[in-house]
Every structure is written in structure tokens, then in C-alpha cells.
Amino acid sequence: MPLSEFELIYRYFSALGRGEAVDLSVGDDCAILRPAAGERLATSVDTMVCGVHFGEDDFPEDIGFRAVSTAASDLAAMGAQPLAMTVALTLPDADELWLQTFSQGLAQAVSAYDLPLVGGDTTRGPLTISVQVLGTLPASQALLRSGASDGDALFVSGTLGDAAAALAVQRGEWRPGPEHAEYLLERLHRPRARLDLGAKLLGTASAAIDISDGLLADAGHLAAASGVRLQIESALVPLSPALAAHPDRDTALAWALTGGDDYELCYCLPPGVAVAGGTRIGRVTEGRGVDCDMDPGGRGFRHFDDARASGSQA
């Protein structure tokens, strides 16, 4: 006999809701959270759809971890500390093996990010996962997209283009060595939200955004919000050893500039300010938009474009 909605929640998700700021978790009409005095609440929601953001054959454990990471990346971009999350899960059927493995991925993310699961919903339909994250910020601080100024330096964390390269590997368009292929696929299926770096940037960086749709696309959002021009030097964009092993450097750089799903941070630092954990890739000037010395043939992923960029699953 198929499990009911409440049996699904109790069996696979009820043990993931413990946290210092959680007074009441899964099992009632609402969760009850207790932020510290003087803190503000930051919240964001991300949705992943089968066939667009992940494939039917992807491991459920990876899907669960990645769904949380992509949402938690928004907290990192704001400099927020994780508080709790909720998950809304739409399923074509109650496949218990899939749910068990998916919940293991969620449990790993709960542990990795100290982000307890305190509620959500399950319903029937095409496989879709929505994760809402909640975090805390000091009463007078937040990282925003809108603070960059002429003279600031432009940075990114980590390396870029790995997820787009992994998609090429999955599609058989590139066959790197086994070690490089394993690394790239891990970067696609198990991205890590840069919460520690976001916390260090809070009160220091002038502006920040996470890179989900590609560097050029997301840098464009930051430039528009700040009313500035960002100048990016392609030679400075950091590539992993795995991606740098690609025989065509222009292809590798195009993936780094336009490929989505990296979930690194792009941020601006005022003159004379240094924060460990990133690579300088350019500068902020007067003007509008994003200027790059290389034309990669696109700007990044957009959900409602007819032609989708390399950073999407579909």
C-alpha cells in the first residue's frame, strides 16, 4: 500500500530538523524558529525541475544535496548565516528507494551547512524540488548587489566553468582523463555554497552575487544594480586543473565565462581591502554593463530563451 503524504514526511524527513534556533520542527502546521536578538531574517527559494536542472538518471542522493546547495548559495551571496530550510517535493509516485536515497543527500547537506529541515510539503506531479532557505543577518549589515563603486576590484571565488565542462563530459562532447572527469562531475552534482566566504565578506565587500547562470550573466545583474561597468580580463578567470586540461583554451574560457551551475561568489572589494579566498578578475569603472576582452558567443543561461546556454541540463 502506498505511503501517505504524512507517512512520507515522517519516515524520510522528520529526523533532519534539529537546530539550536529551532523550537518546533517537522510535524505541525508551522515550524517555530528563534533568531538571536538583533538579527534580521534573510530568505530565498530555488526550484529544480527534472529535465531542466537535473536528469532522470542522476543519483537521488546528489539531487538532494545539490538542491540544498543551490539555495544555500543565495544565503552566501548575502553574507547570511544558515538558520533553517523547508523542502517542497513534487513526485510522480512514492518511490521509496528514490526517497530514501534522496533523503540521504538532504541529510548530508543539513550536516554540511548546519541547515536543519523544519518543514515542507509533498504532492503528486512531475518531479520538482523547491528548497526555501532562511538565514540571519546583523540588524545593520547585508551583502547586496547594489554597492559597487568606480575603483573597486572584481573577484570570484573558486574556479569557473567546471559544471559546464561536466555537462560536455556527460554528453560525450569531451573525454578527459578519469581523474579530471570525476572532479568535474563532482563539481556539477555536488556544488558547495560558499557560506564561510560570504560571512567574511559581510561588512567588507561593496557588492556580491552568486554565479548560478554564468559569470557574464550574473556580473551583469551586479553591474545593473550598482549602476557601474565591470571590466573582466579573461586571462585572469580561474580554471581548475581539470578544465585547463581541455585541448582548446577558448572553449574552456567560454565555459568559464558563460557556463552556469558553479555557485561561486562574484564580489567587489574597495581599494586597499583584502579578503582571502578569491581571485581578482577585473575592476569596476564608470558606465554600464559588463566588458570582457573575449567574446564567448553568449552571456549565460536564461530559463525562457529559445536557445539555452551550456550551463543548463536541457
C-alpha positions in Angstrom: 0.0 0.0 0.0 1.5 3.4 -1.0 2.6 5.7 1.8 0.5 8.7 2.6 1.9 12.2 2.5 2.3 12.3 6.3 4.0 8.9 6.4 6.5 10.0 3.7 7.4 13.2 5.7 7.7 11.3 9.0 9.8 8.4 7.6 12.2 10.3 5.4 12.4 13.9 6.7 11.4 14.2 10.4 14.9 13.4 11.7 16.5 16.3 9.9 15.0 19.2 11.8 17.2 19.7 14.9 18.9 23.0 15.3 19.9 25.5 18.0 17.4 28.1 16.8 14.6 25.5 16.2 11.9 25.5 18.8 9.5 23.4 16.7 10.3 21.4 13.6 8.5 19.0 11.2 5.2 17.7 12.4 2.9 20.6 13.0 1.2 23.3 10.8 4.3 25.6 11.1 7.8 25.4 12.3 8.9 27.8 15.1 12.3 29.4 14.9 14.2 31.6 17.4 16.7 34.0 15.8 19.0 35.8 18.2 18.3 39.3 19.4 19.3 42.0 16.9 19.2 39.7 13.9 17.2 40.0 10.7 15.8 37.2 8.6 17.0 36.5 5.1 15.1 34.1 2.9 15.3 32.7 -0.6 13.8 29.9 -2.6 15.1 27.8 -5.5 13.3 25.3 -7.7 14.8 22.4 -9.6 12.8 20.6 -12.3 13.7 17.2 -13.7 14.9 17.5 -17.3 15.9 21.1 -16.8 18.1 21.2 -13.8 18.9 17.5 -13.4 18.4 14.4 -15.4 16.2 11.4 -14.8 19.2 9.2 -14.3 21.0 11.4 -11.8 21.6 9.9 -8.4 18.8 10.9 -6.0 21.4 11.5 -3.3 23.2 14.0 -5.5 19.9 15.7 -6.4 19.1 16.2 -2.7 22.5 17.6 -1.8 22.6 19.9 -4.9 19.1 21.2 -4.3 20.1 22.5 -0.9 23.5 23.8 -2.1 21.9 25.9 -4.9 19.5 27.5 -2.4 22.1 28.0 0.3 24.3 29.8 -2.2 21.9 32.7 -2.1 22.5 33.0 1.6 26.2 33.0 1.0 25.8 35.8 -1.5 24.1 37.9 1.1 26.6 37.1 3.9 23.8 35.4 5.9 24.3 32.6 8.4 22.1 29.5 7.9 19.1 29.2 10.1 16.7 26.5 8.6 15.1 25.3 5.4 11.9 23.9 4.0 11.5 21.5 1.1 8.5 21.2 -1.2 8.7 17.9 -3.2 6.5 17.0 -6.2 6.7 13.4 -7.1 5.3 11.3 -10.0 4.9 8.4 -7.5 6.0 7.5 -4.0 9.2 5.5 -4.9 10.5 4.6 -1.5 14.0 3.7 -2.8 14.3 7.0 -4.5 13.0 8.9 -1.4 15.4 7.1 0.9 18.4 7.9 -1.2 17.2 11.5 -1.8 16.8 12.0 1.9 20.4 10.8 2.5 21.5 13.7 0.2 19.4 16.1 2.2 20.9 14.8 5.5 24.4 15.3 4.1 23.5 18.9 3.2 21.9 19.5 6.6 25.2 18.5 8.2 27.4 20.3 5.8 25.6 23.6 6.1 24.2 23.4 9.6 20.8 24.0 8.0 18.0 22.0 9.6 15.0 20.9 7.6 12.0 22.2 9.6 9.0 21.8 7.2 7.8 21.5 3.6 5.2 19.8 1.5 4.8 16.8 -0.7 2.4 16.4 -3.7 2.0 14.4 -6.9 3.1 15.6 -10.3 6.2 16.0 -12.4 9.4 15.6 -10.4 10.1 19.1 -8.9 12.1 20.1 -5.8 11.8 23.6 -4.2 14.0 24.5 -1.3 13.4 27.6 0.7 16.3 28.7 2.9 16.3 31.0 5.9 19.3 32.7 7.3 20.2 35.5 9.7 21.9 38.8 9.2 23.0 41.5 11.7 20.5 44.3 12.0 22.7 46.8 10.1 24.6 44.7 7.6 23.9 42.7 4.4 25.8 42.0 1.2 23.9 43.5 -1.7 24.3 43.7 -5.5 24.0 47.4 -5.4 27.1 48.8 -3.6 29.9 48.5 -6.2 31.8 51.8 -7.0 34.3 53.0 -9.6 37.7 51.9 -8.5 36.7 48.7 -6.7 38.4 45.4 -7.7 36.3 42.5 -9.0 36.8 39.0 -7.6 35.4 35.5 -7.9 35.8 32.5 -5.6 36.9 29.1 -6.6 37.2 28.1 -10.2 34.6 28.6 -13.0 33.3 26.6 -15.9 33.6 23.2 -14.2 29.9 22.4 -14.3 29.5 23.4 -17.9 32.5 21.1 -18.7 30.9 18.3 -16.8 27.8 18.6 -19.0 30.0 18.3 -22.0 31.5 15.1 -20.5 28.0 13.7 -19.8 27.0 14.4 -23.4 30.1 12.7 -24.8 31.4 16.0 -26.3 34.7 15.8 -24.3 36.5 12.8 -22.9 39.1 14.0 -20.3 41.1 11.5 -18.2 39.2 9.6 -15.5 40.5 11.8 -12.6 39.6 15.0 -14.3 36.2 13.7 -15.4 35.4 12.6 -11.8 36.4 16.0 -10.5 34.2 17.9 -13.0 31.2 15.7 -12.4 31.6 16.2 -8.6 31.5 19.9 -9.2 28.3 19.6 -11.2 26.4 17.2 -8.9 27.9 18.3 -5.5 28.4 22.1 -5.7 29.3 23.8 -2.3 27.7 27.0 -1.2 30.5 29.5 -0.1 28.9 30.4 3.2 32.2 30.8 5.0 33.5 33.3 2.4 30.1 35.2 2.4 30.5 35.6 6.1 34.0 37.1 5.7 32.8 39.4 3.0 29.9 40.8 5.1 30.8 44.4 6.1 33.9 44.3 3.8 32.8 43.7 0.2 30.9 46.5 -1.5 28.7 44.2 -3.6 28.3 40.4 -4.2 26.2 37.9 -6.2 26.4 34.1 -6.6 27.2 32.7 -10.0 24.3 30.4 -11.0 23.6 31.4 -14.6 27.2 32.1 -15.7 29.8 34.8 -14.8 28.9 37.3 -17.5 25.2 37.0 -16.9 25.4 37.3 -13.1 28.1 40.0 -13.3 25.6 41.9 -15.5 23.0 41.7 -12.7 25.5 43.2 -10.3 26.6 45.9 -12.7 22.9 46.9 -13.3 22.1 47.0 -9.6 25.2 49.1 -8.8 24.9 51.3 -11.9 28.5 50.6 -12.9 30.6 48.9 -15.6 32.5 45.7 -14.8 35.7 45.1 -16.9 36.7 41.4 -16.9 40.1 40.1 -18.1 39.5 36.6 -19.4 43.2 35.6 -18.8 42.6 36.1 -15.0 39.5 34.0 -14.8 40.5 30.9 -12.6 40.2 27.5 -14.2 40.6 24.2 -12.4 43.4 21.9 -13.5 40.7 19.6 -14.9 39.2 22.3 -17.1 42.6 23.7 -18.0 43.4 20.3 -19.5 40.9 20.9 -22.3 42.8 21.0 -25.6 41.0 24.2 -26.7 41.6 27.0 -24.3 39.0 29.2 -25.9 36.3 26.6 -25.3 37.4 26.2 -21.7 37.3 30.0 -21.2 33.9 30.2 -22.9 32.5 27.7 -20.4 34.1 29.7 -17.5 32.5 32.9 -18.7 29.0 31.7 -19.6 28.5 28.2 -18.0 26.0 28.1 -15.2 25.8 26.0 -12.0 29.2 26.9 -10.5 27.7 28.6 -7.4 30.8 30.5 -6.7 30.7 34.2 -5.5 31.4 37.2 -7.6 32.2 40.2 -5.5 33.7 43.7 -5.4 36.3 45.0 -2.9 37.1 48.7 -2.3 40.7 49.8 -2.9 43.1 48.7 -0.2 40.8 45.9 1.1 41.9 42.3 1.0 39.9 39.2 1.8 41.5 35.7 1.4 39.6 33.2 -0.7 39.2 34.7 -4.2 40.9 35.6 -7.4 40.9 39.1 -8.9 39.5 39.1 -12.4 38.9 42.7 -13.2 37.7 46.1 -12.0 34.8 48.4 -11.6 34.6 51.6 -13.7 32.1 54.2 -14.5 29.5 53.3 -17.1 27.0 50.4 -17.5 27.2 46.7 -18.2 30.0 44.2 -18.5 33.0 44.4 -20.7 35.2 41.4 -21.4 38.2 41.1 -23.8 36.9 37.8 -25.1 33.6 37.2 -26.9 32.4 33.7 -25.7 29.4 33.7 -28.1 26.8 34.1 -25.3 26.1 35.5 -21.9 24.8 32.6 -19.9 21.6 30.6 -19.1 18.1 32.2 -19.3 15.1 30.0 -18.5 12.8 31.4 -21.1 15.3 31.8 -24.0 14.7 29.5 -27.0 18.4 28.7 -27.2 19.8 27.7 -23.9 23.4 28.1 -22.8 25.8 25.3 -21.8 25.1 25.7 -18.1 21.6 24.1 -18.3 20.7 20.4 -18.2 18.2 20.6 -21.0 
